[in-house]
Amino acid sequence: MHWRSAREGRVRHHAIEDFDAATRAWFLFVLAMDSLCRAIGTSDMYPFVLTRPVIGKLAFIQ
């Protein structure tokens, strides 16, 4: 990731080197987060499912 100061008037640029690794990490995080919510009797914090076509589109725009 490349961070630049907002005072410089530049946009923050986020670069993910390995998109597949990032999506795997995201799935593990969401699984843990939603499992915790279910364990305490609340609804999922992230109730969405990222399908293969959606992941493909996210990888394309990344």
C-alpha positions as CSV (number, residue, x, y, z in Angstrom):
1,M,0.0,0.0,0.0
2,H,1.1,3.5,-0.7
3,W,-0.2,6.1,1.7
4,R,0.1,9.8,1.0
5,S,-0.9,12.7,3.1
6,A,-4.4,14.2,2.6
7,R,-2.7,17.6,2.9
8,E,-0.7,16.9,-0.2
9,G,-4.0,16.8,-2.1
10,R,-3.3,13.3,-3.5
11,V,-5.6,10.3,-3.4
12,R,-4.6,7.2,-1.3
13,H,-3.6,4.3,-3.5
14,H,-4.2,0.8,-2.3
15,A,-2.3,-1.9,-4.0
16,I,-2.8,-5.6,-3.4
17,E,0.0,-7.7,-4.7
18,D,-1.8,-11.1,-4.4
19,F,-5.5,-10.8,-4.9
20,D,-6.2,-14.5,-4.3
21,A,-4.4,-14.4,-1.0
22,A,-6.3,-11.3,0.0
23,T,-9.7,-13.0,-0.8
24,R,-8.7,-16.1,1.1
25,A,-7.8,-14.0,4.1
26,W,-11.1,-12.1,3.8
27,F,-13.1,-15.3,3.8
28,L,-11.3,-16.6,6.9
29,F,-11.9,-13.2,8.7
30,V,-15.6,-13.1,7.7
31,L,-16.1,-16.8,8.8
32,A,-14.6,-16.0,12.2
33,M,-16.5,-12.8,12.6
34,D,-19.8,-14.3,11.6
35,S,-19.2,-17.4,13.8
36,L,-18.6,-15.2,16.8
37,C,-21.8,-13.2,16.1
38,R,-23.8,-16.4,15.8
39,A,-22.3,-17.7,19.1
40,I,-23.6,-14.7,21.0
41,G,-27.0,-14.9,19.3
42,T,-26.7,-11.9,16.9
43,S,-27.0,-11.8,13.2
44,D,-24.1,-12.0,10.8
45,M,-22.0,-8.8,10.5
46,Y,-21.2,-9.6,6.9
47,P,-24.3,-11.4,5.5
48,F,-23.1,-11.4,1.9
49,V,-21.6,-14.2,-0.2
50,L,-18.9,-13.4,-2.8
51,T,-19.5,-15.7,-5.7
52,R,-16.8,-16.6,-8.2
53,P,-18.1,-14.2,-10.9
54,V,-18.1,-11.4,-8.3
55,I,-14.6,-12.2,-7.2
56,G,-13.5,-12.3,-10.8
57,K,-14.9,-8.8,-11.3
58,L,-13.3,-7.5,-8.2
59,A,-9.9,-8.9,-9.3
60,F,-10.4,-7.2,-12.7
61,I,-11.0,-3.8,-11.2
62,Q,-8.2,-4.3,-8.6
